[in-house]
Amino acid sequence: MGYEPMITENERDRRTAAWLIETYGAEAVAEAETRIAGARKPYPSNIAKVLGATLPEALKRTENAAARQKLASMRRMLESKGG
């Protein structure tokens, strides 16, 4: 299996990726991406496991403004499909 860059699909992934790079450095994170075992994908949470990192609780919470923005986007998408 070849190298796959880190997958960031949502705001939590972006916060986690930024924290990993800030805490461990870009080189260590990039190297950890290459060491993901098996069929696991290079999501920030899997890279954190390779690094032995314990993620702070604050990374798990989405800010209210970001959550409201995401919900508004989902509503617009549903409205456009519904009618």
C-alpha positions as CSV (number, residue, x, y, z in Angstrom):
1,M,0.0,0.0,0.0
2,G,1.3,3.4,-0.9
3,Y,1.6,6.7,1.0
4,E,-1.7,8.6,1.6
5,P,-1.7,12.2,2.9
6,M,-3.7,13.0,6.1
7,I,-7.5,13.0,5.5
8,T,-9.3,16.0,7.0
9,E,-13.0,15.9,6.4
10,N,-14.4,18.2,9.1
11,E,-13.6,20.9,11.5
12,R,-12.6,18.4,14.2
13,D,-10.1,16.8,11.9
14,R,-8.6,20.2,11.0
15,R,-8.3,21.1,14.7
16,T,-6.7,17.7,15.5
17,A,-4.3,18.0,12.5
18,A,-3.2,21.5,13.6
19,W,-2.7,20.3,17.2
20,L,-0.6,17.3,16.1
21,I,1.6,19.5,13.9
22,E,2.0,22.1,16.6
23,T,2.8,19.5,19.3
24,Y,4.9,17.0,17.4
25,G,6.1,18.9,14.3
26,A,5.2,18.6,10.6
27,E,8.0,16.1,10.0
28,A,7.0,13.7,12.8
29,V,3.4,13.8,11.7
30,A,4.3,13.2,8.0
31,E,6.5,10.3,9.1
32,A,3.7,8.9,11.2
33,E,1.4,9.0,8.2
34,T,3.6,6.4,6.5
35,R,3.5,4.1,9.6
36,I,-0.2,3.5,9.8
37,A,-0.8,-0.2,9.9
38,G,-3.2,-2.3,8.0
39,A,-6.2,-0.9,6.2
40,R,-6.5,2.1,8.5
41,K,-6.8,5.5,6.7
42,P,-4.6,8.4,7.6
43,Y,-7.2,10.3,9.6
44,P,-5.8,12.6,12.3
45,S,-7.0,10.3,15.1
46,N,-5.1,7.3,13.6
47,I,-2.0,9.4,13.2
48,A,-2.3,10.4,16.8
49,K,-2.4,6.7,17.8
50,V,0.8,6.1,15.8
51,L,2.4,9.0,17.7
52,G,1.1,7.7,21.0
53,A,-0.7,11.0,21.5
54,T,-3.6,11.6,23.9
55,L,-5.8,14.2,22.3
56,P,-7.1,17.1,24.5
57,E,-10.8,17.1,25.2
58,A,-11.1,20.6,23.8
59,L,-10.4,19.2,20.3
60,K,-13.5,17.1,20.5
61,R,-15.9,20.0,20.8
62,T,-17.0,22.1,17.9
63,E,-17.5,25.8,18.5
64,N,-21.1,26.9,18.4
65,A,-20.6,29.2,15.4
66,A,-19.0,26.4,13.4
67,A,-21.8,24.0,14.4
68,R,-24.5,26.6,13.4
69,Q,-22.8,27.2,10.1
70,K,-22.7,23.5,9.3
71,L,-26.3,23.0,10.2
72,A,-27.3,26.0,8.0
73,S,-25.4,24.4,5.2
74,M,-27.1,21.1,5.7
75,R,-30.5,22.8,5.8
76,R,-29.8,24.5,2.5
77,M,-28.7,21.3,0.9
78,L,-31.9,19.5,2.1
79,E,-34.1,22.3,0.9
80,S,-32.6,22.3,-2.5
81,K,-33.1,18.5,-2.9
82,G,-36.6,18.6,-1.5
83,G,-38.2,20.9,-3.7
